[in-house]
Amino acid sequence: AQNTKIEENETIEEAAEEAALEHECRIHAQNIEIEALKEQLQAQKKQINESEATKRKLNHYYWGSGSEFEHRFKLSLESLINAIEFKFDDSKFRYSFTLRSSLDGVTWTDLLDCKEVEHSGQQSWHFERRKMKFLAIKVTGSKDMYNYPYYADPKPTISGPFALMI
């Protein structure tokens, strides 16, 4: 009878250990699931922040020289952008330009090539959404309003500009 009681106690202890182990495994699995949900939530928050409409002032940090003058601008933080607004200040001239972006200010990617058409005054350009920290307007040509290239303004002043995510 005593052996039977010992066997019963051992069986009860084994069952309790097995139940405790199963409980620990469930808790561990739930903790893994909680961490995965936290990561998913962080990714969704980031996606929401990146998709919200924003308008950011660009800070001028470089004026180029030579035959293709370039204005470079820096965002206060890396952002997803899909539009830019700026103004060529002197309406007596028309400009062709290339719009470029960069994450590091060293390696540049062309966003828009506006070389074939001449532009003046207020500009609003849209392009495929892209992560960037820098934007550049590279002036590739200019003419006065009478279409005389020798009265060109190769180094226009630009006001604004704003980078947008719309």
C-alpha positions as CSV (number, residue, x, y, z in Angstrom):
1,A,0.0,0.0,0.0
2,Q,2.9,2.3,0.8
3,N,4.5,1.6,-2.6
4,T,1.2,2.4,-4.3
5,K,1.0,5.8,-2.4
6,I,4.6,6.5,-3.4
7,E,3.8,5.7,-7.0
8,E,0.7,7.9,-6.8
9,N,2.7,10.8,-5.4
10,E,5.4,10.4,-8.1
11,T,2.7,10.3,-10.7
12,I,1.1,13.5,-9.2
13,E,4.5,15.2,-9.1
14,E,5.3,14.2,-12.7
15,A,1.9,15.5,-13.8
16,A,2.4,18.7,-11.9
17,E,5.9,19.2,-13.4
18,E,4.5,18.4,-16.9
19,A,1.6,21.0,-16.3
20,A,4.1,23.6,-15.1
21,L,6.3,23.0,-18.1
22,E,3.3,23.3,-20.5
23,H,2.3,26.5,-18.7
24,E,5.9,27.9,-19.1
25,C,5.8,27.0,-22.8
26,R,2.4,28.7,-23.2
27,I,3.8,31.9,-21.5
28,H,6.9,31.8,-23.7
29,A,4.8,31.5,-26.8
30,Q,2.5,34.3,-25.7
31,N,5.6,36.5,-25.0
32,I,6.9,35.8,-28.5
33,E,3.5,36.7,-29.9
34,I,3.4,39.9,-27.9
35,E,6.8,41.0,-29.2
36,A,5.7,40.2,-32.8
37,L,2.6,42.3,-32.3
38,K,4.7,45.2,-30.8
39,E,7.0,45.1,-33.9
40,Q,3.9,45.1,-36.1
41,L,2.5,48.0,-34.3
42,Q,5.8,50.0,-34.6
43,A,5.9,49.3,-38.3
44,Q,2.3,50.5,-38.7
45,K,3.0,53.7,-36.7
46,K,6.1,54.3,-39.0
47,Q,4.0,53.7,-42.1
48,I,1.3,56.1,-40.9
49,N,3.9,58.8,-40.1
50,E,5.5,58.4,-43.5
51,S,2.2,58.6,-45.3
52,E,0.7,61.6,-43.6
53,A,0.6,64.8,-45.7
54,T,3.5,67.1,-44.8
55,K,5.0,70.3,-46.0
56,R,8.6,71.0,-44.9
57,K,10.6,74.1,-45.5
58,L,13.9,73.4,-47.3
59,N,17.1,75.0,-46.0
60,H,19.5,76.4,-48.7
61,Y,23.0,75.1,-48.1
62,Y,24.8,75.3,-51.5
63,W,24.9,77.5,-54.6
64,G,26.8,75.9,-57.4
65,S,28.9,77.5,-60.1
66,G,29.7,76.9,-63.7
67,S,27.5,76.4,-66.8
68,E,25.0,74.3,-64.8
69,F,24.2,76.2,-61.7
70,E,22.7,74.2,-58.8
71,H,20.7,75.2,-55.7
72,R,20.9,72.5,-53.0
73,F,18.5,72.2,-50.1
74,K,18.5,70.2,-46.9
75,L,15.6,68.8,-45.0
76,S,15.8,68.9,-41.2
77,L,15.3,65.1,-41.2
78,E,15.2,62.3,-43.7
79,S,11.6,62.2,-45.1
80,L,9.4,60.6,-47.7
81,I,8.7,63.3,-50.3
82,N,6.7,63.3,-53.5
83,A,6.4,67.0,-54.4
84,I,8.3,70.3,-54.3
85,E,7.1,73.9,-54.5
86,F,9.4,76.8,-55.2
87,K,9.5,80.1,-57.2
88,F,12.0,81.4,-59.7
89,D,12.1,85.0,-58.4
90,D,12.8,86.9,-61.7
91,S,9.8,86.5,-64.0
92,K,11.7,88.1,-66.9
93,F,13.6,84.8,-67.4
94,R,12.6,81.2,-68.2
95,Y,14.6,78.2,-67.0
96,S,15.2,74.6,-67.8
97,F,16.3,72.4,-64.9
98,T,16.7,69.0,-63.4
99,L,15.3,68.1,-60.0
100,R,17.5,65.7,-58.0
101,S,17.4,64.0,-54.6
102,S,19.9,62.4,-52.2
103,L,20.0,60.7,-48.8
104,D,23.6,61.7,-48.0
105,G,24.3,64.8,-50.1
106,V,26.9,63.0,-52.1
107,T,25.1,60.5,-54.3
108,W,22.3,62.1,-56.3
109,T,19.4,60.7,-58.3
110,D,17.5,62.6,-60.9
111,L,13.8,62.9,-60.1
112,L,12.6,65.1,-63.0
113,D,14.2,66.3,-66.1
114,C,12.7,69.7,-67.1
115,K,15.3,70.5,-69.7
116,E,13.0,70.6,-72.7
117,V,10.5,73.1,-71.4
118,E,11.3,76.5,-69.9
119,H,9.7,77.6,-66.7
120,S,9.3,80.8,-64.8
121,G,7.6,82.0,-61.6
122,Q,5.9,79.6,-59.2
123,Q,6.6,75.9,-59.6
124,S,4.8,72.9,-58.3
125,W,6.2,69.5,-59.3
126,H,5.1,66.0,-58.3
127,F,7.2,62.8,-58.6
128,E,7.2,59.2,-57.3
129,R,7.5,59.1,-53.5
130,R,11.1,58.8,-52.4
131,K,13.0,58.9,-49.1
132,M,15.5,61.8,-49.1
133,K,17.3,64.3,-47.0
134,F,18.5,66.6,-49.8
135,L,16.9,68.1,-52.9
136,A,18.7,70.0,-55.7
137,I,17.5,72.2,-58.5
138,K,20.1,72.1,-61.2
139,V,19.6,74.9,-63.7
140,T,20.5,73.6,-67.2
141,G,19.6,76.7,-69.2
142,S,17.9,80.1,-69.2
143,K,16.5,82.6,-71.7
144,D,14.9,86.0,-71.3
145,M,11.2,86.4,-72.0
146,Y,12.0,87.4,-75.6
147,N,13.8,84.1,-76.1
148,Y,17.3,85.6,-76.3
149,P,19.8,83.2,-74.6
150,Y,22.5,85.8,-74.5
151,Y,20.4,87.8,-72.0
152,A,20.2,84.7,-69.9
153,D,20.2,84.5,-66.1
154,P,22.3,81.4,-65.4
155,K,22.1,81.8,-61.6
156,P,18.5,82.5,-60.6
157,T,17.3,83.2,-57.1
158,I,14.7,80.8,-55.8
159,S,12.3,81.4,-53.0
160,G,10.2,79.0,-51.0
161,P,11.1,76.1,-51.4
162,F,9.0,73.5,-49.7
163,A,9.2,69.7,-49.9
164,L,5.8,67.9,-49.6
165,M,4.4,64.5,-49.0
166,I,0.8,64.6,-50.4
